[in-house]
Amino acid sequence: MSSSKPSPTSSPKPGVRTVLRADVTASLVVFLVALPLCVGIAFASGVPAELGLVTGIVGGLVTGLLPGSSLQVSGPAAGLAVLVYEAVQSYGLGVLGVLVLGAGLLQLAMGALRLGRWFRAISVAVVQGMLAGIGLVLIAGQVYALVGAEAPGTGLGKLAGLPGLVAGLLGGETAPAAALLGAGTVAVLVLWPKWRPGARVLPAPLAAVGLATAVTAVFGLPVERVRVRGLLEAVQPPGAGDFGALLSPGVLATVAAFTLIASAESLFSAAAVDRLHGGPRTDYDRELMAQGAGNAVCGVLGALPMTAVIVRSSANVSAGARTKASRVLHGVWLLLFAAALPWALGVIPVAALAGVLVHAGWKLIPVRELGPLWREHRAEAVVLGVTALAIVGINMFEGVLIGLLLAVVKSAWEISHVQVETEEPGRDSGRGAGQDGGVGAGAGPGAGAGSGAAAGGDARLALRVRVLGNATFLRLPKLLDQLEALPYDRRVELDLAGLRHVDHACGTALAAWEAQHNSRAAAAGSEVRGSADAAGTAGGGPSAPGVRPADAGHAPHD
């Protein structure tokens, strides 16, 4: 009698209605998560709040429809807020569209050239350091917004001015209320997910902003609100004169920074989202082109740059999304809100958005990973820390370049291991080997002519020395130190056949060392033989083995 139970490996496919219901529900959850973040990131970027919504809408309706990753959601990201703010302050709001358009076109070109997969080769420590540096600058900047003060332009200036905010907090009229409101927003963001019934109804960002708005309205708190201009009024496509800014090297560097950071964050997010679901895997080249198309449209509209955002993407997967319809619908809900309820933005207190961004900045810092990373991969932790500090101390673009350069140097250092082996002539064993350490038996520093003979070799025969591994200029000082430890009066046959790689500097230095060493060994051998002959003539016999010329004639005094 056959069993009617289905096979565990064959599960029935869900119907169209089931999939659509799951996608609609997930899209509403993502919309509620994205709404306060889009507005808050626009505020942190120094642009009208509506431009954050425009980028979120484009991320849903344009990028969401294109192939690549099926479940990750795109929109404005906190990781680019600091760089956008610096660009707007330096070049003006009109040039922002040119920067974003240029970044989008570069992403399209890289995707067409199938360069998307190469972004996976970027050191994770550099990306984490980049996000940590952004998080530190973002937190420092939003603390000023909490007390209604203007933030300094540099990362170090923001950090240096934090102690002075205490005086403004105590002496201002609106600062105490704004600071308490922002602190309360952060507290709700931390505690709300722990209340599971509430977290299932409302996402933490929306709950925090909603409660802060309600408290402000009920108690009539004297705090600043978000300024609203309307969606159409906020959209300002770049003019023909704005494209002249591309002649500036600083503008081109900013375009490159937008491209690098947005692409790396999007593709790292795609890899993380792929681990959260069992659906189709991400095509990195297509995803890069989808991000490029979205950024190109955002540039034409003069909006913020977009990336794939892990917070919204994980919320999409957790809410049960099945297809890309959920991310497209989240863009529809953002468009309807911006068109029908723009006045709702005007009641949101700025301090609440600053609290959301302080919390977002803190989440960019990999606090939990720092301890294990330091214990297991200390060099990677150094790369992370240097990248973050360089971003805070200098700027975003140069900080990332410093991190990438340090990661390359670290990798070159780690793979350039070199090993030295010595072998006495006529012996099958008795060789010494060391990886970046000492050389073999009978090769101690200052060993005399008799030391090789005592080990079973013949001082008149050359000592065979093999160099194995990768000989680069990075390891040249250590390698020469090892070779200098060989007996000074033994000729050496240097065998480089075991090297997988030897650069020009190292090859030249090794050849010069071998010639100089053998020349000194020949001279030392002549002196030893001359001293031995003289001692034999005077004393009637050969000198004792192992006595150096420097030791001859130094008899102990009575």
Secondary structure as the mmCIF struct_conf table of DSSP 4:
data_model
#
loop_
_struct_conf.conf_type_id
_struct_conf.id
_struct_conf.beg_label_comp_id
_struct_conf.beg_label_asym_id
_struct_conf.beg_label_seq_id
_struct_conf.end_label_comp_id
_struct_conf.end_label_asym_id
_struct_conf.end_label_seq_id
BEND BEND1 LYS A 5 LYS A 5
HELX_LH_PP_P HELX_LH_PP_P1 PRO A 6 SER A 7
TURN_TY1_P TURN_TY1_P1 PRO A 8 THR A 9
HELX_LH_PP_P HELX_LH_PP_P2 PRO A 12 GLY A 15
HELX_RH_AL_P HELX_RH_AL_P1 VAL A 16 ALA A 44
TURN_TY1_P TURN_TY1_P2 SER A 45 GLY A 46
BEND BEND2 VAL A 47 VAL A 47
HELX_RH_AL_P HELX_RH_AL_P2 ALA A 49 LEU A 61
TURN_TY1_P TURN_TY1_P3 VAL A 62 VAL A 62
HELX_RH_3T_P HELX_RH_3T_P1 THR A 63 LEU A 65
BEND BEND3 LEU A 66 GLY A 68
BEND BEND4 SER A 70 LEU A 71
STRN STRN1 VAL A 73 GLY A 75
HELX_RH_3T_P HELX_RH_3T_P2 ALA A 78 LEU A 80
HELX_RH_AL_P HELX_RH_AL_P3 ALA A 81 TYR A 91
HELX_RH_AL_P HELX_RH_AL_P4 LEU A 93 ALA A 112
TURN_TY1_P TURN_TY1_P4 LEU A 113 ARG A 114
HELX_RH_3T_P HELX_RH_3T_P3 GLY A 116 ALA A 121
BEND BEND5 ILE A 122 ILE A 122
HELX_RH_AL_P HELX_RH_AL_P5 VAL A 124 LEU A 146
TURN_TY1_P TURN_TY1_P5 VAL A 147 GLY A 148
HELX_LH_PP_P HELX_LH_PP_P3 ALA A 149 PRO A 152
BEND BEND6 GLY A 153 THR A 154
HELX_RH_AL_P HELX_RH_AL_P6 GLY A 155 ALA A 160
TURN_TY1_P TURN_TY1_P6 GLY A 161 GLY A 164
HELX_RH_AL_P HELX_RH_AL_P7 LEU A 165 GLY A 171
BEND BEND7 GLU A 173 THR A 174
HELX_RH_AL_P HELX_RH_AL_P8 ALA A 175 LEU A 191
HELX_RH_3T_P HELX_RH_3T_P4 TRP A 192 LYS A 194
BEND BEND8 TRP A 195 TRP A 195
HELX_RH_AL_P HELX_RH_AL_P9 ARG A 196 VAL A 201
BEND BEND9 LEU A 202 LEU A 202
HELX_RH_AL_P HELX_RH_AL_P10 ALA A 204 PHE A 219
TURN_TY1_P TURN_TY1_P7 GLY A 220 GLY A 220
STRN STRN2 ARG A 225 ARG A 225
HELX_RH_AL_P HELX_RH_AL_P11 LEU A 231 ALA A 234
HELX_LH_PP_P HELX_LH_PP_P4 PRO A 237 GLY A 239
HELX_RH_3T_P HELX_RH_3T_P5 ALA A 240 LEU A 247
BEND BEND10 SER A 248 SER A 248
HELX_RH_AL_P HELX_RH_AL_P12 PRO A 249 ASP A 274
TURN_TY1_P TURN_TY1_P8 ARG A 275 LEU A 276
BEND BEND11 GLY A 278 GLY A 279
HELX_LH_PP_P HELX_LH_PP_P5 PRO A 280 THR A 282
HELX_RH_AL_P HELX_RH_AL_P13 TYR A 284 LEU A 301
TURN_TY1_P TURN_TY1_P9 GLY A 302 GLY A 302
STRN STRN3 THR A 307 VAL A 309
HELX_RH_AL_P HELX_RH_AL_P14 ILE A 310 SER A 318
TURN_TY1_P TURN_TY1_P10 ALA A 319 GLY A 320
BEND BEND12 THR A 323 THR A 323
TURN_TY1_P TURN_TY1_P11 LYS A 324 LYS A 324
HELX_RH_AL_P HELX_RH_AL_P15 ALA A 325 ALA A 340
HELX_RH_3T_P HELX_RH_3T_P6 PRO A 342 VAL A 347
BEND BEND13 ILE A 348 ILE A 348
STRN STRN4 PRO A 349 PRO A 349
HELX_RH_AL_P HELX_RH_AL_P16 VAL A 350 LEU A 364
BEND BEND14 ILE A 365 ILE A 365
HELX_RH_AL_P HELX_RH_AL_P17 VAL A 367 GLU A 376
HELX_RH_AL_P HELX_RH_AL_P18 ARG A 378 GLY A 393
TURN_TY1_P TURN_TY1_P12 ILE A 394 ILE A 394
HELX_RH_AL_P HELX_RH_AL_P19 MET A 396 ILE A 415
STRN STRN5 VAL A 418 GLU A 423
TURN_TY1_P TURN_TY1_P13 PRO A 425 GLY A 426
BEND BEND15 ASP A 428 SER A 429
STRN STRN6 GLY A 432 GLN A 435
BEND BEND16 ASP A 436 GLY A 437
TURN_TY1_P TURN_TY1_P14 ALA A 441 GLY A 442
TURN_TY1_P TURN_TY1_P15 PRO A 445 GLY A 446
HELX_RH_AL_P HELX_RH_AL_P20 ALA A 449 ALA A 454
TURN_TY1_P TURN_TY1_P16 ALA A 455 GLY A 456
TURN_TY1_P TURN_TY1_P17 ALA A 459 ARG A 460
BEND BEND17 LEU A 461 LEU A 461
HELX_LH_PP_P HELX_LH_PP_P6 ALA A 462 ALA A 462
STRN STRN7 LEU A 463 ALA A 471
HELX_RH_3T_P HELX_RH_3T_P7 PHE A 473 ARG A 475
HELX_RH_AL_P HELX_RH_AL_P21 LEU A 476 GLU A 484
TURN_TY1_P TURN_TY1_P18 ALA A 485 ALA A 485
BEND BEND18 LEU A 486 LEU A 486
TURN_TY1_P TURN_TY1_P19 TYR A 488 ASP A 489
BEND BEND19 ARG A 490 ARG A 490
STRN STRN8 VAL A 492 ASP A 495
TURN_TY1_P TURN_TY1_P20 ALA A 497 GLY A 498
STRN STRN9 LEU A 499 VAL A 502
HELX_RH_AL_P HELX_RH_AL_P22 HIS A 504 GLY A 539
BEND BEND20 GLY A 540 GLY A 541
HELX_LH_PP_P HELX_LH_PP_P7 PRO A 542 ALA A 544
TURN_TY1_P TURN_TY1_P21 PRO A 545 GLY A 546
HELX_RH_3T_P HELX_RH_3T_P8 PRO A 549 ASP A 551
TURN_TY1_P TURN_TY1_P22 ALA A 552 GLY A 553
HELX_LH_PP_P HELX_LH_PP_P8 ALA A 555 HIS A 557
#
